[in-house]
Amino acid sequence: MPLGNPRGRRRLRRMTALLITGACVGFTVTSPAAADNGAVYLRANAPVQARINDLLKRMTLDEKVGQIEQIAVNRMLGDCNWSGGDFVESCLKQVLADEATGSVLSGGGMGPRSNTPKDWAIMINTVQKYALEHTRLRIPIVYGVDAVHGHNNVLGATYFPQQIGLGATWDPALTGAASESTQKAVIATGATWNFSPVADLARDQRWGRYYETYSEDPLLAGENAASAVRGIQNGASGRTVAASVKHFAGYSEPGNGHDRVPGDLSMRYLQDTILPPYKAAVDAGALTVMVNSGAINGVPAHASHYLLTDVLRDQWRFKGVVVSDWNDVLALQKAYHIATDYPGAIAAAVNAGIDVAMVPPDDRDFHKSAVEAVNRGLISKKRLDEAVGRVLWLKFTLGLFEHPYVDPEKANAAVLGADADLARKAATESMVLLRNSGGVLPFGTGTRRIVVTGPSADSMANQNGGWTIGWQGVPDGVTVPGTTIAQGLKVGAPAGTDVAYVPDAAAAVEQTKSADAAVVVVGEKPGAEGVSDSPRPELAADQQALVASLQATGKPVIVVVVAGRPLVLGAAGNTAGLLAAWLPGTEGGNAVADILYGKANPSGRLPVSWPKNLGNEPMYYQQLPGTNSGPDSGYSPAFAFGAGLSYTTYTIDKLTVNRAEVRPGDTVGVDVTVANTGTRAGDLVVPVYVSQPTSAVLAPPKRLVAFTRVALKAGETRTVHLTFPASRLAVTPGDVNGAGVPRVASGPYQLSAGDLLASKTTAAFTVR
């Protein structure tokens, strides 16, 4: 019976009233039907493993299979498919009671009819209440969301920069703070599983999910992902949120740059470069891992026992839950054809190491097929119990048996506009100033009139990118609170400076003739996954033409790039000012204004390489050396990894290493002397790279081994101390089969600090 009819609405109001009333008095649900029977699994003070063992003994096969499936909330709304709307009791019953489904998610755009934090809390509480009151063992559900740059599905939440922007801050502590803010917003609405962070590497600008990564560098990506995990899982009051490290492993390097296309990665490259960021995030204590939708070296990741068991479980000792990505278990049969039927596909995934299958469109087929797979002996009961036990472990760890509900009355205050100052700081630190010819920036007192134009100047949708309210970005007709760049420049303008936003290109050119400068905000439209793939990652021709026309006026032109990847800029690449703003979130307009007006000193540095020509993709600084001497055959970017300008000047004059000889198990200490030789305070990013004069296998010319941010007052000199484990130098030895185990090769190494391409500050040591 649809809950949208009068009788259904009365029932929903009764359910909601009970939830709100109970939450306000702080009640705790402890499986009421079994509360008095002495069940160990209901005892909050019992050891978790004892609770798991007790509950497993009580469960039927149907109940166990229910725990390993995750269903989209839309399956229980409206037409019980993808329409949205009100809950339908018959579908609630089928999913939560009959199948005893253990997990529910809201994908992009799958929110309540009224998209407020309070209504999110009511929606999730409603699902939880139905599950608890209509199942025999009263096992709570765990509810998942993609809160990848703030609680980005919720209208009015604060949206942080997308991951590529946070990577540009070179400030993992700030990434952790943003993730902790997100955690507070997520938990206030009742969700307890966040499908974040992305630990994939940014290696191919054509790929549509490039902006969801932190960096092209394994260390910078891994440090940020680890910090995000700690922030997401920093719970309070007995409740927390589970992070999910994704997409394990190698998802970001599809063979032709298109999403979900198989990739071929050598074992040496996989071990030495691709896997380390995921391991850093797992080592930070991640409770869950999500699997790569693609295939690597001819094997779908969801069917790879090597990745999901040999590496993740046996080598890394991961104890948490492994979840599939969207409908990827069925893809083993339908797309990859490694199984003849659905039970065979489920068995391949579960036996490889999948614990939970995200099966939004087809829970009915999944459930009966999984039961069939067990009955046919394709999945052993031992393996099923192992997977179910991990799901139960997650629920006990999250405190869901003791605290299944949240208080909807507190949700709005906890979410709406929360931590806007932190978002502004993150957006400001993410800005990378790439060109400042003649010191045109910051705008001074002589800049009386500024024309602002461009397709992204007044667009919150473009500014936030994909995964914002909707999967592909802000849907048409939805207004997202925040400050656009045009608004920020107007509001933040110094006294005596007039800012005119002129959306029409011809009018903007005409008005620039009588202005002091023009700010043109260019970039990409929002998108996600395959829809956002770009075989030609360049600035659109009409935007290049607009920039060229503005430059023809003879006035200084500042280009602000709002995009999820570095774009080949063409005619827009030689303007007086160039600022990479990435996808800066709801406070992006204020952040751009703070940089352009000099209220903040730019400190962001490129976390990726910026190509100068099409056809140079993939582009990254760790490209291996070769013998081709063509003009673009090696590493020849428009702007190198780590590039970024400031309004002050710095020097890095001295680098010393704490020991001349190092053993593979040692920690290497490095001291770097830095100075602010300019007239204003600023933050300096100090990267330390390692290189090998000779190597038995090809090694990148440089590899990042340590980095830090240093706040320096004008005229200040400091010596900063950095450390890194010598194990960070490990590479896979051997021949082309890459069959060896990564190890630190003996021989000489050289360290350098600062500029990737022109560092003169070096030190040497030897590994024995």
C-alpha positions in Angstrom: 0.0 0.0 0.0 1.6 3.3 -1.0 2.3 5.6 2.0 1.3 8.5 -0.3 -2.4 7.8 0.1 -4.3 9.3 3.1 -4.2 6.0 5.1 -0.5 5.6 4.2 0.3 9.2 5.2 -1.4 8.6 8.6 0.7 5.5 9.1 3.9 7.4 8.1 3.0 10.2 10.5 2.5 7.7 13.3 5.9 6.1 12.5 7.6 9.5 12.4 6.0 10.7 15.6 7.2 7.7 17.4 10.7 8.2 16.0 10.9 11.9 16.9 9.4 11.3 20.4 11.8 8.5 21.1 14.8 10.3 19.8 14.0 13.4 21.9 14.0 11.4 25.1 17.2 9.6 24.1 15.7 6.1 24.0 17.9 3.1 23.0 16.5 0.2 21.0 18.0 -3.2 22.1 16.0 -5.7 20.0 12.8 -5.5 22.2 11.4 -8.9 21.1 14.5 -10.7 22.4 15.5 -8.3 25.1 14.6 -10.7 28.0 15.8 -14.0 26.6 19.5 -13.6 27.6 20.8 -13.3 24.1 24.5 -12.5 24.2 24.4 -10.4 21.0 22.1 -7.9 22.8 24.5 -7.3 25.6 26.4 -4.1 24.9 29.2 -5.0 27.3 29.8 -8.5 25.8 32.9 -9.0 23.6 32.1 -8.2 20.0 33.2 -11.6 18.7 31.0 -13.3 21.3 28.0 -11.2 20.1 28.8 -12.1 16.5 29.1 -15.8 17.2 25.8 -15.8 19.2 23.9 -14.0 16.5 25.3 -16.2 13.6 24.0 -19.3 15.4 20.5 -17.8 15.5 20.3 -16.8 11.8 18.7 -18.7 8.9 20.2 -18.8 5.5 17.7 -16.2 4.2 18.7 -13.9 7.1 22.4 -14.3 6.4 22.0 -13.6 2.7 20.1 -10.5 3.6 23.1 -9.1 5.5 25.3 -9.3 2.5 23.0 -7.2 0.2 22.7 -3.5 0.0 19.6 -1.9 -1.5 18.9 1.7 -2.7 16.3 3.5 -0.8 14.4 4.2 -4.0 13.5 0.5 -4.1 11.1 1.2 -1.3 9.6 4.5 -2.6 7.0 5.5 -5.1 6.8 2.8 -7.8 9.3 0.7 -5.8 11.9 1.2 -8.5 13.4 4.6 -9.3 10.6 7.1 -9.0 11.3 8.5 -5.5 8.3 9.7 -3.5 6.8 8.2 -0.4 7.5 4.9 1.2 5.4 1.9 0.0 4.7 -0.6 2.7 4.7 -3.6 0.5 8.2 -2.9 -0.7 9.4 -2.0 2.8 8.2 -5.5 3.7 9.7 -7.3 0.8 13.2 -5.7 1.2 13.5 -5.3 5.0 11.2 -8.0 6.4 11.1 -10.8 3.8 14.7 -10.5 2.6 16.1 -9.1 6.0 18.3 -6.8 4.0 21.1 -5.5 6.1 22.1 -2.3 4.3 20.4 0.6 2.5 22.0 3.5 0.6 21.0 6.8 -0.9 22.9 7.3 -4.2 23.2 10.7 -5.8 19.8 12.4 -5.8 18.1 9.8 -3.6 16.9 12.0 -0.8 13.6 12.6 0.8 10.9 14.5 -1.0 11.7 17.6 1.1 15.5 17.7 1.0 16.2 19.0 4.5 18.5 17.4 7.1 15.5 16.8 9.4 13.7 15.0 6.6 16.8 12.9 5.9 16.8 11.9 9.5 13.2 11.0 9.4 13.7 9.0 6.2 16.6 7.0 7.6 14.9 6.5 11.0 11.8 5.2 9.2 13.8 2.6 7.4 15.6 1.6 10.6 12.4 1.4 12.6 10.7 -0.8 10.0 13.7 -3.1 9.9 13.9 -3.4 13.7 10.1 -4.0 14.1 9.6 -6.4 11.2 12.5 -8.8 11.5 12.8 -11.8 13.8 16.2 -10.9 15.3 15.9 -7.1 15.2 19.2 -6.5 13.4 19.7 -2.8 12.5 20.5 -1.7 9.1 23.6 0.3 8.2 22.8 3.2 5.9 25.3 4.5 3.3 25.8 7.8 1.4 28.3 9.3 -1.0 29.3 12.3 1.2 32.4 13.0 -0.8 32.8 16.8 -0.4 30.6 17.5 2.6 27.2 15.9 3.1 26.7 16.8 -0.6 23.3 15.1 -1.1 21.6 17.4 1.4 20.4 20.9 0.5 21.8 23.5 2.8 24.8 21.5 3.9 28.3 23.0 3.5 30.1 21.6 0.5 33.9 21.5 0.7 36.2 21.5 -2.3 36.2 18.2 -4.2 39.2 15.9 -3.5 41.4 17.3 -6.2 41.1 20.7 -4.6 42.0 19.4 -1.1 45.0 17.7 -2.7 46.1 21.1 -3.9 46.3 22.4 -0.3 49.1 19.9 0.5 47.6 19.9 3.9 46.3 16.5 5.0 45.3 17.9 8.4 42.9 20.2 6.7 41.5 17.3 4.7 41.0 15.5 8.0 39.2 18.5 9.5 36.9 18.7 6.4 36.2 15.0 6.7 35.4 15.3 10.4 32.9 18.1 9.6 31.3 15.8 7.0 31.1 13.0 9.6 29.2 15.2 12.0 26.7 16.2 9.3 26.3 12.6 8.0 25.7 11.2 11.4 23.2 13.9 12.3 21.0 12.7 9.5 21.2 9.0 10.6 23.6 7.7 7.9 26.5 5.6 9.3 28.5 4.6 6.2 30.3 7.1 4.0 31.6 5.9 0.6 34.7 8.0 0.9 37.6 8.7 0.4 38.9 7.9 -3.1 42.4 6.6 -3.0 42.8 6.3 -6.7 45.6 8.2 -8.5 45.0 11.0 -10.9 46.9 9.8 -13.9 44.8 10.4 -17.0 43.0 13.7 -17.5 40.5 12.1 -19.9 38.9 10.0 -17.1 35.6 11.4 -15.8 36.3 10.9 -12.1 39.7 12.6 -12.1 38.4 15.3 -9.7 37.5 12.7 -7.1 41.2 11.9 -6.6 43.7 13.8 -4.4 46.8 13.6 -6.5 48.8 11.9 -9.2 51.5 11.2 -6.5 51.1 8.0 -4.3 52.4 9.7 -1.2 50.3 12.9 -1.4 47.2 10.9 -2.3 47.8 8.3 0.5 48.4 10.9 3.2 45.2 12.7 2.3 43.2 9.5 2.1 44.5 8.4 5.5 43.7 11.7 7.1 40.2 11.6 5.5 39.6 8.1 7.0 40.5 9.3 10.5 38.3 12.3 10.1 35.3 10.4 8.9 35.6 7.8 11.7 36.2 10.2 14.5 32.9 9.5 16.2 31.4 10.9 19.4 28.7 9.8 21.9 29.0 6.2 21.1 28.3 6.6 17.4 30.6 7.0 14.4 30.6 6.7 10.6 32.4 4.0 8.6 34.8 5.3 5.9 35.1 3.3 2.7 38.4 3.4 0.8 37.8 3.2 -2.9 38.1 2.0 -5.6 40.4 -0.9 -4.8 42.5 -1.1 -6.9 43.6 0.7 -10.1 40.2 2.1 -11.1 41.7 5.4 -12.3 43.7 3.9 -15.1 41.3 2.6 -17.7 43.0 1.6 -20.9 41.5 4.3 -23.1 40.6 6.9 -20.5 36.9 6.0 -20.3 35.3 5.0 -17.1 34.9 1.3 -16.3 37.2 0.2 -19.2 39.6 -2.6 -18.4 43.2 -1.6 -17.7 46.5 -3.3 -18.1 49.0 -2.5 -15.3 52.3 -4.3 -14.9 52.8 -6.0 -11.5 55.7 -3.7 -10.8 53.6 -0.6 -11.4 50.7 -2.0 -9.5 52.8 -2.8 -6.4 55.1 0.2 -6.4 52.7 3.0 -7.5 49.0 2.0 -7.5 48.6 0.1 -4.2 50.4 2.4 -1.7 47.7 5.1 -1.4 45.0 2.4 -0.6 47.3 0.8 1.9 47.9 4.1 3.7 44.1 4.6 4.0 43.6 1.0 5.2 46.5 1.4 7.7 44.7 4.5 9.1 41.9 2.2 10.3 39.3 2.2 7.5 36.4 0.0 8.4 35.4 -0.7 4.8 36.8 -0.9 1.3 35.0 -0.5 -2.0 36.1 -2.4 -5.1 37.1 -1.2 -8.5 34.3 -1.5 -11.1 36.8 -2.3 -13.8 39.1 -5.1 -14.7 42.9 -5.3 -14.2 45.1 -7.4 -16.4 42.2 -9.4 -17.7 40.5 -10.1 -14.4 37.5 -8.1 -13.0 38.5 -6.6 -9.7 35.3 -8.0 -8.1 36.5 -11.5 -9.0 40.1 -11.0 -8.1 41.1 -13.3 -5.2 44.6 -11.8 -5.5 43.5 -8.2 -4.8 40.7 -8.9 -2.3 42.2 -11.7 -0.3 45.9 -12.2 -1.0 46.7 -8.5 -0.8 44.0 -6.9 1.2 43.4 -9.7 3.8 46.7 -11.7 3.9 49.3 -9.0 3.3 47.6 -5.9 4.7 45.7 -7.7 7.5 42.5 -5.8 6.7 39.7 -7.0 9.1 36.8 -4.9 7.9 34.0 -5.1 5.2 34.6 -5.3 1.5 31.7 -3.9 -0.5 31.1 -4.0 -4.2 30.4 -0.9 -6.3 27.0 -0.2 -8.0 25.6 -3.5 -9.4 29.1 -4.8 -10.2 28.4 -8.4 -9.0 25.8 -8.8 -11.7 28.3 -7.2 -14.2 30.5 -10.3 -13.7 27.8 -12.2 -15.6 26.3 -9.6 -17.9 29.3 -7.4 -18.8 32.5 -9.5 -18.2 30.9 -12.9 -18.9 33.0 -14.8 -16.4 30.0 -16.7 -15.1 27.1 -18.4 -16.9 24.4 -17.4 -14.4 23.8 -15.0 -11.5 24.5 -17.6 -8.8 27.9 -18.2 -10.4 28.7 -14.5 -10.6 27.7 -14.1 -6.9 29.9 -17.0 -6.0 32.9 -15.6 -7.9 32.6 -12.3 -6.1 32.0 -13.7 -2.6 34.7 -16.3 -2.9 37.2 -13.6 -4.2 36.5 -11.6 -1.0 33.3 -9.5 -1.5 31.3 -9.3 1.8 28.5 -7.0 0.7 27.0 -6.6 -2.8 25.6 -3.2 -3.7 22.6 -4.4 -5.8 20.2 -1.5 -6.1 18.2 -2.6 -9.2 17.8 -6.3 -8.6 17.6 -7.3 -5.0 15.0 -10.0 -5.7 17.1 -11.8 -8.2 20.2 -11.3 -6.1 18.6 -12.7 -2.9 17.3 -15.9 -4.5 20.4 -16.3 -6.6 22.7 -16.0 -3.5 20.6 -18.5 -1.6 20.9 -20.8 -4.7 24.6 -20.3 -4.8 24.9 -21.6 -1.2 22.5 -24.5 -1.7 24.5 -25.5 -4.8 27.7 -25.5 -2.9 29.2 -22.6 -4.9 29.6 -20.6 -1.7 30.5 -22.5 1.4 28.6 -21.9 4.6 31.9 -21.1 6.3 32.6 -18.3 3.7 29.1 -17.0 4.0 29.4 -16.9 7.8 32.7 -15.1 7.4 31.1 -12.4 5.3 28.0 -12.0 7.5 30.2 -11.9 10.6 32.1 -9.0 9.2 28.9 -7.1 8.5 27.7 -7.8 12.0 31.1 -6.7 13.3 30.7 -3.4 11.5 27.2 -2.8 13.0 28.5 -3.6 16.5 31.5 -1.3 16.0 29.2 1.5 14.8 27.0 1.1 17.9 23.9 0.5 15.9 22.4 -2.1 18.2 22.5 0.3 21.1 21.9 3.6 19.1 19.9 2.8 15.9 18.1 6.3 15.7 19.0 9.9 15.6 17.0 12.9 16.7 15.5 14.6 13.6 14.9 17.8 15.6 18.6 18.3 16.0 19.5 17.6 12.4 19.0 21.0 10.8 21.1 22.8 13.4 23.9 20.3 13.0 24.0 20.5 9.2 22.7 23.7 7.7 25.6 26.1 7.1 27.9 24.2 9.5 31.6 24.9 9.4 31.4 27.5 6.6 34.6 29.1 7.9 36.4 25.8 7.5 35.1 25.4 4.0 36.3 28.9 3.1 39.7 28.1 4.5 39.9 24.8 2.6 38.8 26.5 -0.7 41.3 29.3 -0.1 44.2 27.0 0.5 43.2 25.0 -2.6 43.6 27.9 -5.0 46.8 27.6 -7.1 48.1 30.8 -8.6 49.9 29.8 -11.8 50.6 33.1 -13.5 50.9 36.6 -12.2 52.6 38.7 -14.9 53.9 42.0 -13.8 52.4 41.5 -10.3 48.9 42.2 -11.6 47.6 40.4 -8.5 46.5 41.1 -6.0 44.3 43.9 -7.2 45.5 47.2 -5.7 43.9 50.5 -4.9 44.4 51.6 -8.5 41.9 48.9 -9.7 38.7 50.9 -9.7 36.5 48.8 -12.1 36.6 45.1 -12.7 34.4 43.2 -15.2 33.6 39.7 -14.3 32.3 37.3 -16.9 32.5 33.7 -18.1 30.2 30.7 -17.9 31.2 29.7 -14.4 31.3 33.1 -12.9 27.8 32.9 -11.4 27.1 29.1 -11.4 27.0 27.2 -8.1 26.4 24.0 -10.2 29.7 24.4 -12.0 31.5 25.5 -8.8 30.5 22.4 -7.0 30.8 19.8 -9.7 29.3 16.3 -9.8 28.0 14.5 -6.7 26.2 17.6 -5.5 22.5 17.0 -4.7 22.3 14.9 -7.9 24.7 12.3 -9.2 25.6 14.5 -12.2 25.6 17.7 -10.1 23.0 20.2 -9.1 19.8 19.4 -11.0 18.1 22.1 -13.0 15.7 24.2 -10.9 17.5 23.5 -7.6 19.1 26.5 -5.9 22.1 25.6 -3.7 23.0 28.1 -0.9 26.5 29.5 -1.2 28.6 32.2 -2.8 29.4 32.2 -6.5 32.6 33.8 -7.7 30.8 36.8 -9.2 29.0 37.3 -5.8 32.2 36.9 -3.9 34.1 39.4 -6.0 31.2 41.9 -5.6 30.8 41.5 -1.8 34.5 41.3 -1.1 35.6 44.2 -3.2 37.6 46.9 -1.4 36.0 50.4 -0.9 36.2 52.3 -4.2 36.3 49.2 -6.4 33.3 48.6 -8.7 32.6 45.1 -9.8 30.3 44.5 -12.8 29.1 41.0 -13.6 28.4 40.9 -17.3 27.2 37.4 -18.5 27.0 38.4 -22.2 30.3 37.8 -23.9 30.1 40.7 -26.4 29.0 43.1 -23.7 31.7 42.0 -21.3 34.4 42.7 -24.0 32.9 46.1 -24.6 32.8 47.0 -21.0 36.3 45.8 -20.4 37.6 48.5 -22.7 36.8 51.1 -20.1 37.6 48.9 -17.1 40.9 48.4 -15.2 40.8 44.5 -15.5 38.7 41.6 -16.4 38.2 38.3 -14.5 36.9 35.6 -16.7 35.8 32.3 -15.0 36.0 29.4 -17.4 36.0 25.6 -17.1 33.7 22.6 -17.3 30.1 21.7 -16.6 29.5 19.3 -13.8 29.4 15.6 -14.3 30.3 12.2 -12.9 31.7 8.9 -14.0 31.4 8.1 -17.7 29.3 11.1 -18.5 32.2 13.2 -17.5 34.8 11.4 -19.6 36.6 13.8 -21.9 38.6 12.4 -24.8 39.8 16.0 -25.4 40.4 17.6 -22.0 40.7 21.1 -23.2 39.0 24.4 -22.6 36.0 24.8 -25.0 36.6 26.8 -28.1 34.0 29.5 -27.3 35.7 30.0 -23.9 39.1 30.3 -25.5 37.6 32.9 -28.0 36.1 34.9 -25.1 39.5 35.1 -23.4 41.2 36.1 -26.6 38.6 38.9 -27.2 39.1 40.2 -23.7 42.9 40.2 -24.1 42.5 42.2 -27.4 41.2 45.1 -25.3 44.7 45.5 -23.9 43.5 45.3 -20.3 44.8 42.8 -17.8 42.8 39.6 -18.0 42.7 37.1 -15.0 41.5 33.6 -15.9 40.0 31.6 -13.1 39.6 27.9 -14.1 36.7 26.1 -12.4 37.2 22.4 -13.4 37.8 19.0 -12.1 41.0 18.4 -14.1 43.8 20.5 -15.6 42.6 21.6 -19.1 44.7 22.4 -22.1 44.1 26.1 -22.2 45.1 27.1 -25.7 44.4 30.9 -26.2 43.6 31.2 -22.5 47.0 30.1 -21.4 48.9 33.3 -21.7 46.9 35.8 -19.8 48.3 38.2 -17.1 46.8 36.1 -14.3 45.8 32.4 -14.1 44.2 30.8 -11.0 43.3 27.2 -10.7 40.2 27.1 -8.5 39.2 23.4 -9.1 35.7 22.7 -7.8 35.9 24.8 -4.6 32.4 24.2 -3.1 29.9 26.6 -1.5 32.6 29.0 -0.2 34.5 29.1 -3.5 33.4 32.6 -4.4 34.7 34.1 -1.1 37.9 32.1 -1.5 38.6 33.4 -5.0 37.8 37.0 -3.8 40.2 36.6 -0.9 43.0 35.5 -3.2 42.4 38.1 -6.0 42.0 41.0 -3.5 45.0 39.9 -1.5 43.1 39.2 1.7 44.8 35.7 1.6 48.2 34.8 0.2 47.9 32.0 -2.3 49.5 28.8 -1.0 48.0 26.0 -3.1 50.4 23.9 -5.2 49.5 21.6 -8.1 48.8 18.0 -6.9 48.9 17.0 -10.6 50.7 18.0 -13.7 49.1 20.5 -16.1 49.6 19.4 -19.8 50.2 22.1 -22.4 49.0 20.1 -25.4 46.3 17.6 -26.3 47.6 14.1 -26.8 50.0 14.3 -23.8 47.6 12.3 -21.7 48.3 10.4 -19.5 50.5 13.1 -17.9 52.3 12.7 -14.6 55.7 13.6 -13.2 56.8 10.1 -12.4 56.9 9.1 -16.1 59.8 6.7 -16.7 62.8 7.8 -18.7 63.2 6.9 -22.3 65.4 7.5 -25.3 63.0 9.4 -27.6 64.1 13.0 -27.9 60.9 14.5 -29.3 59.8 17.9 -27.9 56.9 16.4 -25.8 58.2 12.8 -25.5 59.3 13.2 -21.9 57.8 15.2 -19.0 57.0 18.5 -20.6 54.0 20.1 -18.8 52.7 23.6 -19.0 52.9 23.6 -15.2 54.7 20.9 -13.3 53.6 18.9 -10.3 54.0 21.1 -7.2 53.9 24.4 -9.1 52.2 27.4 -7.6 53.0 31.1 -6.9 52.7 33.4 -3.9 52.5 37.1 -3.2 55.7 36.8 -1.3 59.1 35.2 -2.1 60.8 32.2 -0.6 64.1 30.5 -0.6 65.1 26.9 0.3 68.8 27.1 0.9 70.0 24.1 2.8 69.1 20.4 3.0 70.8 17.9 5.3 70.2 14.3 5.9 70.7 12.8 9.4 72.8 9.9 8.3 75.1 9.1 5.4 74.2 5.4 5.5 70.7 4.0 5.8 69.3 0.5 6.3 65.9 -0.5 4.8 64.3 -0.5 8.3 65.5 3.0 9.3 63.7 6.2 9.5 65.4 9.0 7.5 65.5 12.5 9.0 65.9 15.5 6.8 66.4 19.2 7.8 65.5 21.9 5.4 66.2 25.6 5.9 63.5 27.9 4.4 63.1 31.6 4.4 60.4 34.1 3.6 62.3 36.8 1.7 59.3 38.9 0.9 57.2 41.5 2.6 54.1 39.5 3.7 53.4 36.3 5.6 52.6 33.2 3.8 52.6 29.4 3.8 55.3 27.5 2.0 54.9 23.9 0.8 58.2 22.1 1.2 58.4 18.9 -0.9 61.3 16.5 -0.6 62.1 14.2 -3.5 64.4 11.2 -3.9 66.2 10.1 -7.1 68.5 7.2 -7.9 71.6 7.8 -10.1 71.4 4.2 -11.2 68.7 1.5 -10.9 68.5 -2.0 -12.1 64.9 -1.4 -13.1 63.7 1.9 -14.6 62.9 4.4 -11.8 61.1 7.8 -12.1 63.6 10.7 -12.2 62.1 11.8 -8.9 59.7 10.5 -6.3 58.1 12.5 -3.5 59.1 11.0 -0.1 58.1 13.7 2.4 56.4 17.1 2.5 55.1 19.8 4.9 53.6 23.2 5.0 55.4 26.0 6.8 53.9 29.2 8.0 56.5 32.0 7.7 56.3 35.6 8.7 57.8 38.2 6.4 61.6 38.0 6.7 61.5 34.8 8.8 64.0 31.9 8.4 63.3 28.5 9.9 64.8 25.0 9.7 62.0 22.4 9.4 62.5 18.7 10.2 60.9 16.0 8.1 61.1 12.2 8.4 60.2 9.3 6.1 60.7 5.5 6.4 63.4 4.1 4.2 60.9 1.5 3.1 59.3 4.3 1.1 62.2 3.8 -1.4 61.1 0.2 -2.2 60.6 -0.9 -5.7 59.9 -4.3 -7.2 63.2 -5.9 -8.5 63.6 -8.5 -11.2 62.7 -8.9 -14.8 59.7 -7.8 -16.9 57.4 -10.2 -15.1 57.7 -8.1 -12.0 57.3 -11.3 -9.9 59.4 -10.0 -7.0 58.5 -8.5 -3.6 59.1 -4.7 -3.3 62.4 -4.0 -1.5 64.8 -1.1 -1.0 67.7 -1.5 -3.4 71.2 -0.8 -2.1 73.2 2.0 -3.5 73.4 5.8 -3.6 70.3 8.1 -3.4 70.0 11.8 -3.8 67.4 14.0 -2.0 66.2 17.4 -3.3 63.9 19.9 -1.8 61.5 22.5 -3.4 61.0 22.9 -7.1 60.5 19.6 -8.9 62.3 20.6 -12.1 65.0 23.0 -10.9 65.9 22.2 -7.3 69.5 23.0 -6.4 69.1 22.1 -2.8 70.3 18.5 -2.5 71.8 15.9 -0.1 73.0 12.3 -0.6 72.9 9.1 1.3 73.6 5.4 0.7 71.4 2.4 1.4 73.4 -0.6 2.7 
